[in-house]
């Protein structure tokens, strides 16, 4: 009994040892909950280069590195990306452990310092950021605005309103209205806030455009805001609409756009109509240049050719009839009935008759053609 129970008593200790070994060989298991950013130097002049390193980020994630003014690690980029040197930013992709190392040129941001190196994720379901303080030598410094200013935050129910019409089916730019509710969590009213609305397709980063909302949000109050969103003509597929304010992404809404089948139908009809029109024009030109004195069979010239041949035929004339002789009359004035005259004799005289009307032989006292004058 003792030999059989010994392996069972040692099993928990073996499992604990394996768990400790796995924890020591998996550095990502002990990584920090929030991503971190460190700089090779916290002070540099314009034109120099610093090395930015990060740890604790999501593996295989695209990050954007920017030098921003009017910012702090606690409050982030107060003025949004308009306070950053966007043209001199750099992109980097984290490795399998969530770390990265990238050189970044030192430039003067559009806003005065305090300045930071702002690192934010571009891809991924959740947007993360981290800032590191950087002193840009020679750049002006201005205190950050007081915390008493108004600050907007996203509340709920962001959605895209609207539908596609008939013109969209023929390639017109699809348009929607981004409707959302924001709340002022500051102590001062926010007047005419400027939002950034961007659209992205596939794996591409969103292209943001600034849109200003006319109105005032009192402190501790909410406001319903509507902003127009429009894509390019002929756009179709799956899009993502993003909303930013103060450098923070407030909402993201998917947008599925159907294919403009009207454009496809138009090109299909064009491929049929144009060749048919060219064929008809060519046939008309050939008909114009065709010689007229040569008969060429065809449906459109058959009736005309038949009329020409009919006009050339001689006209049929009725046969001439000789006038009938008037019937002979007897001395009493009664018309004699017509009789048929035979070449040698008549009904009244036979071949042997000797009357003056016989035709078989001439009389004796008649003149002949021989010897008579």
C-alpha positions as CSV (number, residue, x, y, z in Angstrom):
1,X,0.0,0.0,0.0
2,X,2.8,2.4,0.8
3,X,4.6,1.9,-2.6
4,X,1.4,2.4,-4.6
5,X,0.4,5.7,-2.8
6,X,3.8,7.4,-3.0
7,X,3.4,8.5,-6.7
8,X,-0.1,10.0,-5.9
9,X,1.3,12.1,-3.1
10,X,4.0,13.5,-5.3
11,X,1.7,14.5,-8.2
12,X,0.7,18.0,-6.8
13,X,4.3,18.9,-6.4
14,X,5.2,17.9,-9.9
15,X,2.3,20.0,-11.3
16,X,3.3,23.0,-9.3
17,X,6.9,22.7,-10.6
18,X,5.7,22.5,-14.3
19,X,3.5,25.6,-13.8
20,X,6.5,27.5,-12.4
21,X,8.7,26.5,-15.4
22,X,6.0,27.5,-17.9
23,X,5.6,30.9,-16.2
24,X,9.4,31.5,-16.3
25,X,9.7,30.5,-20.0
26,X,6.7,32.7,-21.1
27,X,7.7,36.3,-20.7
28,X,4.4,37.5,-22.2
29,X,2.5,36.1,-19.3
30,X,4.1,38.5,-16.9
31,X,3.9,41.5,-19.2
32,X,2.4,44.8,-17.8
33,X,-1.3,45.3,-18.2
34,X,-0.8,48.8,-19.9
35,X,1.6,49.4,-22.8
36,X,4.7,51.4,-22.0
37,X,7.0,53.7,-24.0
38,X,10.6,54.7,-23.3
39,X,12.9,57.2,-25.0
40,X,16.7,57.0,-25.5
41,X,16.8,60.6,-24.3
42,X,14.2,62.9,-22.9
43,X,15.7,66.1,-24.4
44,X,16.8,66.7,-28.0
45,X,17.1,69.4,-30.5
46,X,15.4,69.9,-33.8
47,X,17.0,67.8,-36.5
48,X,18.2,65.1,-34.1
49,X,17.0,61.5,-33.8
50,X,15.8,59.5,-30.8
51,X,15.1,55.8,-30.3
52,X,11.6,54.9,-29.1
53,X,11.1,51.6,-27.4
54,X,7.9,50.0,-26.3
55,X,6.7,46.9,-24.4
56,X,3.4,45.4,-23.3
57,X,1.6,46.1,-26.6
58,X,-0.6,43.7,-28.5
59,X,1.6,41.3,-30.7
60,X,1.7,42.1,-34.5
61,X,0.0,45.5,-34.1
62,X,0.7,48.5,-36.3
63,X,1.6,51.6,-34.2
64,X,2.0,55.3,-35.1
65,X,4.7,57.4,-33.5
66,X,4.3,61.2,-33.4
67,X,5.9,64.2,-31.7
68,X,3.0,66.3,-30.3
69,X,2.7,69.6,-28.5
70,X,0.3,70.8,-25.8
71,X,0.3,67.3,-24.4
72,X,1.2,65.4,-21.2
73,X,1.2,61.7,-20.3
74,X,-1.6,62.3,-17.8
75,X,-4.0,64.2,-20.1
76,X,-2.8,62.9,-23.5
77,X,-2.8,65.1,-26.6
78,X,-5.1,67.9,-25.6
79,X,-5.4,69.5,-29.0
80,X,-5.8,66.2,-30.9
81,X,-3.7,65.2,-33.8
82,X,-3.6,68.8,-35.0
83,X,-1.1,69.4,-32.3
84,X,1.3,66.7,-33.7
85,X,3.9,66.7,-36.5
86,X,2.0,64.3,-38.6
87,X,4.2,64.7,-41.7
88,X,7.3,63.4,-39.7
89,X,5.7,60.5,-37.9
90,X,6.8,56.9,-38.2
91,X,5.0,53.6,-38.2
92,X,6.2,50.4,-36.6
93,X,4.8,46.9,-36.1
94,X,5.2,45.1,-32.8
95,X,6.8,41.7,-32.6
96,X,5.4,38.4,-31.3
97,X,6.0,39.5,-27.7
98,X,4.4,43.0,-28.1
99,X,7.6,45.0,-28.1
100,X,9.2,47.4,-30.7
101,X,12.1,49.7,-31.3
102,X,12.1,52.6,-33.8
103,X,14.1,55.7,-34.5
104,X,12.1,58.9,-34.7
105,X,13.3,62.3,-36.0
106,X,12.9,65.3,-33.6
107,X,10.9,68.1,-35.2
108,X,9.0,71.1,-33.8
109,X,5.2,70.3,-33.5
110,X,2.6,72.9,-34.6
111,X,1.7,73.7,-30.9
112,X,4.0,74.8,-28.2
113,X,5.4,72.4,-25.6
114,X,5.0,70.6,-23.2
115,X,5.7,67.9,-25.8
116,X,5.4,64.2,-25.8
117,X,6.1,61.3,-28.1
118,X,2.6,59.9,-28.7
119,X,2.4,56.2,-29.6
120,X,-1.1,54.9,-30.6
121,X,-2.3,51.7,-32.2
122,X,-3.7,51.9,-35.7
123,X,-5.1,48.3,-36.1
124,X,-6.9,46.1,-33.7
125,X,-10.3,45.9,-32.0
126,X,-9.3,48.2,-29.1
127,X,-7.4,51.5,-29.4
128,X,-4.5,51.8,-27.0
129,X,-2.0,54.7,-26.5
130,X,0.9,55.7,-24.4
131,X,3.0,58.9,-24.2
132,X,6.5,59.8,-23.1
133,X,7.7,63.3,-22.2
134,X,10.1,64.9,-24.7
135,X,11.7,68.3,-24.3
136,X,12.3,69.9,-27.8
137,X,15.2,72.3,-27.4
138,X,14.4,75.8,-28.7
139,X,10.6,75.2,-29.0
140,X,8.3,77.6,-27.2
141,X,6.6,76.4,-24.1
142,X,3.1,77.3,-23.0
143,X,1.1,76.0,-20.0
144,X,-1.6,73.5,-20.7
145,X,-5.2,74.8,-20.5
146,X,-6.8,74.4,-17.1
147,X,-8.8,71.3,-16.2
148,X,-11.8,73.4,-15.6
149,X,-12.4,73.6,-19.4
150,X,-15.2,71.4,-20.8
151,X,-14.4,67.9,-21.9
152,X,-16.7,65.7,-24.1
153,X,-17.0,62.0,-23.7
154,X,-19.0,59.4,-25.5
155,X,-22.2,58.3,-24.0
156,X,-24.2,55.7,-26.0
157,X,-26.2,54.8,-29.1
158,X,-23.9,55.8,-32.0
159,X,-25.4,54.7,-35.3
160,X,-25.6,55.5,-39.0
161,X,-28.9,56.7,-40.2
162,X,-30.1,56.9,-43.8
163,X,-30.4,54.7,-46.8
164,X,-29.2,54.4,-50.4
165,X,-31.4,55.8,-53.2
166,X,-31.7,55.0,-56.9
167,X,-28.8,57.3,-57.8
168,X,-26.5,55.3,-55.5
169,X,-27.4,52.2,-57.6
170,X,-26.0,54.0,-60.6
171,X,-22.7,55.0,-58.9
172,X,-23.7,58.1,-56.9
173,X,-21.6,58.6,-53.7
174,X,-23.2,56.7,-50.7
175,X,-24.1,59.0,-47.9
176,X,-25.2,58.5,-44.3
177,X,-25.6,60.5,-41.1
178,X,-23.5,59.6,-38.0
179,X,-25.8,60.2,-35.0
180,X,-24.4,59.9,-31.5
181,X,-24.7,61.4,-28.0
182,X,-21.9,63.1,-26.1
183,X,-21.7,64.4,-22.5
184,X,-19.8,67.3,-21.1
185,X,-17.8,65.9,-18.1
186,X,-16.0,69.2,-17.5
187,X,-16.9,72.3,-15.5
188,X,-17.2,74.7,-18.4
189,X,-19.4,74.7,-21.5
190,X,-18.1,73.3,-24.8
191,X,-19.0,75.6,-27.7
192,X,-18.9,74.5,-31.3
193,X,-16.8,71.3,-30.8
194,X,-14.7,70.0,-33.7
195,X,-14.9,66.3,-34.4
196,X,-12.9,64.1,-36.7
197,X,-14.8,61.6,-38.9
198,X,-12.9,59.0,-40.8
199,X,-13.7,56.1,-43.1
200,X,-11.6,53.0,-43.7
201,X,-11.9,50.1,-46.1
202,X,-10.3,46.8,-45.5
203,X,-6.9,47.0,-43.7
204,X,-6.3,50.6,-44.5
205,X,-6.1,53.2,-41.8
206,X,-9.1,55.7,-41.7
207,X,-8.7,59.0,-43.4
208,X,-10.1,61.6,-41.0
209,X,-11.8,64.9,-41.9
210,X,-12.7,67.6,-39.4
211,X,-16.3,68.5,-39.0
212,X,-17.5,71.3,-36.7
213,X,-20.8,71.0,-34.8
214,X,-22.6,74.2,-34.2
215,X,-23.9,74.3,-30.7
216,X,-23.0,74.4,-27.0
217,X,-22.9,71.6,-24.5
218,X,-23.4,72.8,-21.0
219,X,-21.3,71.2,-18.2
220,X,-23.0,68.0,-16.9
221,X,-25.4,67.9,-19.9
222,X,-25.8,65.7,-23.0
223,X,-26.2,66.6,-26.6
224,X,-27.4,64.7,-29.6
225,X,-25.1,65.3,-32.5
226,X,-25.5,64.5,-36.2
227,X,-22.6,64.6,-38.7
228,X,-22.7,63.7,-42.4
229,X,-20.6,60.9,-43.8
230,X,-20.0,60.4,-47.5
231,X,-17.9,58.0,-49.5
232,X,-16.5,58.3,-53.0
233,X,-18.5,57.6,-56.1
234,X,-18.9,54.0,-56.9
235,X,-17.7,52.8,-53.5
236,X,-18.8,49.4,-52.4
237,X,-17.9,46.8,-49.8
238,X,-17.4,46.9,-46.0
239,X,-16.4,50.2,-44.5
240,X,-15.7,51.3,-40.9
241,X,-16.7,54.8,-39.8
242,X,-14.6,56.2,-36.9
243,X,-15.3,59.2,-34.7
244,X,-12.5,61.0,-32.8
245,X,-12.5,64.0,-30.4
246,X,-9.4,65.3,-28.6
247,X,-7.3,62.5,-30.0
248,X,-9.5,59.8,-28.6
249,X,-11.7,57.4,-30.6
250,X,-15.3,57.8,-29.3
251,X,-17.1,55.4,-31.6
252,X,-16.8,53.1,-34.5
253,X,-19.6,51.9,-36.8
254,X,-19.5,49.3,-39.6
255,X,-21.0,50.2,-42.9
256,X,-21.8,47.7,-45.7
257,X,-22.2,49.3,-49.1
258,X,-23.8,47.4,-51.9
259,X,-22.3,47.2,-55.4
260,X,-23.7,49.7,-57.9
261,X,-25.2,47.2,-60.4
262,X,-26.7,50.1,-62.4
263,X,-23.2,51.0,-63.7
264,X,-22.6,47.4,-64.7
265,X,-25.9,47.3,-66.6
266,X,-25.1,50.6,-68.3
267,X,-21.8,49.3,-69.6
268,X,-23.4,46.0,-70.7
269,X,-26.0,48.0,-72.7
270,X,-23.3,50.2,-74.1
271,X,-21.3,47.2,-75.4
272,X,-24.4,46.1,-77.3
273,X,-25.8,49.4,-78.6
274,X,-22.5,50.9,-79.8
275,X,-21.6,48.0,-82.1
276,X,-25.2,47.9,-83.4
277,X,-25.1,51.6,-84.2
278,X,-21.7,51.3,-85.9
279,X,-23.0,48.4,-88.0
280,X,-26.1,50.4,-89.1
281,X,-23.9,53.4,-90.0
282,X,-21.6,51.2,-92.0
283,X,-24.4,49.7,-93.9
284,X,-25.8,53.1,-94.7
285,X,-22.4,54.2,-96.1
286,X,-22.1,51.1,-98.2
287,X,-25.6,51.7,-99.5
288,X,-24.6,55.2,-100.5
289,X,-21.5,54.1,-102.3
290,X,-23.0,51.2,-104.1
291,X,-23.2,51.5,-107.9
292,X,-26.8,52.2,-109.2
293,X,-26.5,50.3,-112.6
294,X,-25.8,47.0,-111.0
295,X,-28.4,44.8,-109.5
296,X,-27.5,43.7,-106.0
297,X,-30.1,41.6,-104.3
298,X,-31.3,42.8,-101.0
299,X,-34.5,43.2,-98.9
300,X,-34.5,47.0,-98.9
301,X,-33.9,47.4,-102.7
302,X,-36.1,44.5,-104.0
303,X,-39.3,46.5,-104.3
304,X,-37.5,49.4,-106.0
305,X,-35.8,47.2,-108.5
306,X,-39.0,45.4,-109.4
307,X,-40.7,48.8,-110.1
308,X,-37.8,49.8,-112.4
309,X,-38.1,46.5,-114.4
310,X,-41.8,46.8,-114.7
311,X,-41.5,50.4,-116.1
312,X,-39.1,49.1,-118.8
313,X,-41.5,46.4,-120.1
314,X,-43.4,47.4,-123.3
315,X,-47.0,48.2,-122.7
316,X,-49.5,45.6,-124.1
317,X,-51.7,47.0,-126.8
318,X,-55.1,45.5,-127.8
319,X,-55.3,43.8,-131.3
320,X,-56.7,45.8,-134.1
321,X,-60.1,44.5,-135.4
322,X,-61.0,45.0,-139.1
323,X,-64.3,46.7,-139.6
324,X,-67.1,44.4,-140.5
325,X,-68.8,45.0,-143.9
326,X,-72.3,46.2,-143.9
327,X,-74.9,43.7,-144.9
328,X,-76.0,43.8,-148.5
329,X,-79.5,44.9,-149.2
330,X,-81.8,43.6,-151.9
331,X,-83.7,45.9,-154.3
332,X,-86.7,45.8,-152.0
333,X,-84.6,47.5,-149.3
334,X,-84.5,44.4,-147.0
335,X,-81.1,43.5,-145.8
336,X,-79.9,40.2,-146.8
337,X,-78.9,37.7,-144.2
338,X,-75.2,37.2,-144.1
339,X,-73.9,34.1,-145.8
340,X,-70.7,32.3,-145.6
341,X,-68.7,32.4,-148.9
342,X,-66.5,29.5,-149.6
343,X,-63.5,29.8,-151.8
344,X,-64.9,27.6,-154.7
345,X,-68.6,27.7,-154.5
346,X,-71.6,29.1,-152.7
347,X,-74.6,27.3,-151.3
348,X,-76.7,28.3,-154.3
349,X,-74.3,27.0,-156.9
350,X,-72.6,23.7,-157.0
351,X,-69.4,22.7,-158.7
352,X,-71.4,21.9,-161.9
353,X,-73.5,25.1,-162.1
354,X,-73.0,27.4,-165.1
355,X,-74.2,30.6,-163.5
356,X,-72.3,33.8,-163.7
357,X,-71.5,33.5,-160.0
358,X,-69.6,30.3,-160.2
359,X,-66.0,30.2,-159.2
360,X,-64.9,26.8,-160.5
361,X,-64.3,27.8,-164.2
362,X,-64.4,31.0,-166.1
363,X,-67.1,31.5,-168.8
364,X,-66.3,31.2,-172.4
365,X,-66.9,34.8,-173.3
366,X,-64.7,36.2,-170.5
367,X,-61.3,37.5,-171.2
368,X,-58.3,35.6,-170.2
369,X,-54.8,36.6,-169.4
370,X,-53.4,34.9,-172.3
371,X,-53.7,36.3,-175.8
372,X,-56.4,38.9,-174.9
373,X,-55.9,42.5,-174.9
